[in-house]
Structures are given as C-alpha cells and as structure tokens.
Amino acid sequence: MTSLSITFKALSDPNRRKILELLKKNSMSAGQIAKHFNITLPSLTHHFNILKQANLITQERNGQQIIYSLNLSVFEELMESYFKLFKK
C-alpha cells in the first residue's frame, strides 16, 4: 500500500478525524483525548496506531504519559500530492 493510500485509509474513519481535530488545537495525552470519546481504550489505541502508521501524528513520552501531536509536515506533503493530482 502506498503512503498516500495509508494516509487516506487513516483519514477515512470519523474517530481518527476527531482525534486529528483535537490535536489541531494542541498536543494532548491519551487520557485527555479519551475523554472526548465513548470507546474502549484498546479501540482508541488502535486508532492511534493507524494514525502513527500514516505518520499523521507523533508521540512523545512525558513521564507516565504519552503526548500526541500532529505531524504537520505530512499534511503539507499530502496537500502537495493532492494538488499535483489535479493539476492541469
């Protein structure tokens, strides 16, 4: 699967898009993000893993917590690829 396909697969799920929307405002711990969802922690971890696989988010350990952030460079690359696709 191409990186673009992986990215679109990651973006296809509403829960993952909501995670990205939350991280757009600021970096958050898994616990902070979980408060916005009514799904199990293993399900949320699955969504984090798909977003990480698509390189849309990064994680950093801060003591006992893992802090998630948007990987903005991937969004820039995605938009560049998207515009090239439709360029005349």
Backbone hydrogen bonds in HBPLUS format (Angstrom, degrees):
<---DONOR---> <-ACCEPTOR-->    atom                        ^
c    i                          cat <-CA-CA->   ^        H-A-AA   ^      H-
h    n   atom  resd res      DA  || num        DHA   H-A  angle D-A-AA Bond
n    s   type  num  typ     dist DA aas  dist angle  dist       angle   num
A0005-SER N   A0002-THR O   3.07 MM   3  5.12 116.4  2.50  96.0 111.2     1
A0006-ILE N   A0002-THR O   2.95 MM   4  6.29 157.4  2.00 154.4 160.8     2
A0007-THR N   A0003-SER O   2.95 MM   4  6.12 153.4  2.03 141.6 148.9     3
A0008-PHE N   A0004-LEU O   2.95 MM   4  6.22 162.6  1.98 149.1 153.3     4
A0009-LYS N   A0005-SER O   2.88 MM   4  6.06 153.7  1.95 146.0 153.7     5
A0010-ALA N   A0006-ILE O   2.96 MM   4  6.18 157.0  2.01 144.9 151.0     6
A0011-LEU N   A0007-THR O   2.97 MM   4  6.25 150.0  2.06 147.0 155.6     7
A0012-SER N   A0008-PHE O   3.02 MM   4  6.05 118.3  2.42 137.2 151.5     8
A0012-SER N   A0009-LYS O   3.18 MM   3  5.15 147.4  2.29  97.8 107.5     9
A0017-ARG N   A0013-ASP O   3.04 MM   4  6.35 156.4  2.09 152.4 159.8    10
A0018-LYS N   A0014-PRO O   2.93 MM   4  6.12 148.4  2.03 142.0 150.5    11
A0019-ILE N   A0015-ASN O   2.98 MM   4  6.30 150.5  2.06 143.7 151.5    12
A0020-LEU N   A0016-ARG O   3.01 MM   4  6.32 161.6  2.05 149.7 153.8    13
A0021-GLU N   A0017-ARG O   2.90 MM   4  6.14 150.9  1.98 143.3 152.0    14
A0022-LEU N   A0018-LYS O   2.93 MM   4  6.21 155.2  2.00 149.6 155.3    15
A0023-LEU N   A0019-ILE O   2.95 MM   4  6.24 157.8  2.00 150.4 156.9    16
A0024-LYS N   A0020-LEU O   2.90 MM   4  6.04 124.6  2.21 139.4 153.7    17
A0024-LYS N   A0021-GLU O   3.29 MM   3  5.10 137.7  2.48  90.3 101.9    18
A0025-LYS N   A0022-LEU O   3.25 MM   3  5.78 144.1  2.39 108.0 115.7    19
A0028-MET N   A0068-TYR O   3.04 MM  40  5.45 149.1  2.14 147.7 154.9    20
A0068-TYR N   A0028-MET O   2.73 MM  40  5.45 170.8  1.73 158.1 154.9    21
A0033-ILE N   A0029-SER O   3.05 MM   4  6.35 159.0  2.09 152.7 158.3    22
A0034-ALA N   A0030-ALA O   2.85 MM   4  6.01 157.7  1.90 150.0 156.8    23
A0036-HIS N   A0033-ILE O   2.98 MM   3  5.72 163.3  2.01 123.0 128.2    24
A0037-PHE N   A0034-ALA O   3.07 MM   3  5.38 167.7  2.08 118.0 119.8    25
A0044-LEU N   A0040-THR O   3.02 MM   4  6.37 156.0  2.08 150.1 157.1    26
A0045-THR N   A0041-LEU O   2.84 MM   4  6.07 157.8  1.89 152.9 159.1    27
A0046-HIS N   A0042-PRO O   2.97 MM   4  6.20 148.7  2.07 139.8 148.0    28
A0047-HIS N   A0043-SER O   3.09 MM   4  6.46 152.9  2.16 145.9 152.2    29
A0048-PHE N   A0044-LEU O   2.91 MM   4  6.29 156.5  1.97 151.3 158.1    30
A0049-ASN N   A0045-THR O   2.92 MM   4  6.18 157.8  1.97 150.2 155.9    31
A0050-ILE N   A0046-HIS O   3.08 MM   4  6.40 153.6  2.16 148.6 155.0    32
A0051-LEU N   A0047-HIS O   3.01 MM   4  6.24 161.8  2.04 151.7 156.7    33
A0052-LYS N   A0048-PHE O   2.82 MM   4  6.06 151.0  1.90 150.2 159.0    34
A0053-GLN N   A0049-ASN O   2.84 MM   4  6.00 155.0  1.91 144.0 151.1    35
A0054-ALA N   A0050-ILE O   3.02 MM   4  6.24 148.6  2.12 143.7 151.4    36
A0056-LEU N   A0051-LEU O   2.90 MM   5  5.35 154.0  1.96 168.3 163.4    37
A0055-ASN N   A0052-LYS O   2.82 MM   3  4.67 148.3  1.92  99.1 109.1    38
A0071-ASN N   A0056-LEU O   2.85 MM  15  5.14 158.4  1.90 136.0 130.8    39
A0058-THR N   A0069-SER O   2.84 MM  11  5.31 154.3  1.91 146.0 154.0    40
A0069-SER N   A0058-THR O   2.98 MM  11  5.31 153.3  2.05 145.1 149.4    41
A0060-GLU N   A0067-ILE O   2.88 MM   7  5.20 143.4  2.02 140.1 152.0    42
A0067-ILE N   A0060-GLU O   2.78 MM   7  5.20 177.6  1.78 153.0 152.4    43
A0062-ASN N   A0065-GLN O   2.76 MM   3  5.21 172.1  1.76 155.6 157.7    44
A0065-GLN N   A0062-ASN O   3.19 MM   3  5.21 153.0  2.26 125.6 120.7    45
A0074-VAL N   A0071-ASN O   3.22 MM   3  5.88 139.1  2.40 114.7 123.2    46
A0076-GLU N   A0072-LEU O   3.05 MM   4  6.39 152.6  2.13 150.9 158.5    47
A0077-GLU N   A0073-SER O   3.03 MM   4  6.30 158.0  2.08 144.7 150.1    48
A0078-LEU N   A0074-VAL O   2.81 MM   4  6.01 156.9  1.87 149.5 156.3    49
A0079-MET N   A0075-PHE O   2.98 MM   4  6.15 161.7  2.01 147.7 151.7    50
A0080-GLU N   A0076-GLU O   3.00 MM   4  6.20 156.0  2.06 146.2 153.2    51
A0081-SER N   A0077-GLU O   2.93 MM   4  6.16 162.4  1.96 152.2 156.3    52
A0082-TYR N   A0078-LEU O   2.90 MM   4  6.07 156.2  1.96 147.9 155.1    53
A0083-PHE N   A0079-MET O   2.91 MM   4  6.12 162.1  1.94 151.5 155.2    54
A0084-LYS N   A0080-GLU O   3.01 MM   4  6.21 155.6  2.07 147.3 154.2    55
A0085-LEU N   A0081-SER O   3.02 MM   4  6.17 145.8  2.14 142.7 151.6    56
A0087-LYS N   A0084-LYS O   3.35 MM   3  4.99 156.9  2.41  94.2 100.9    57
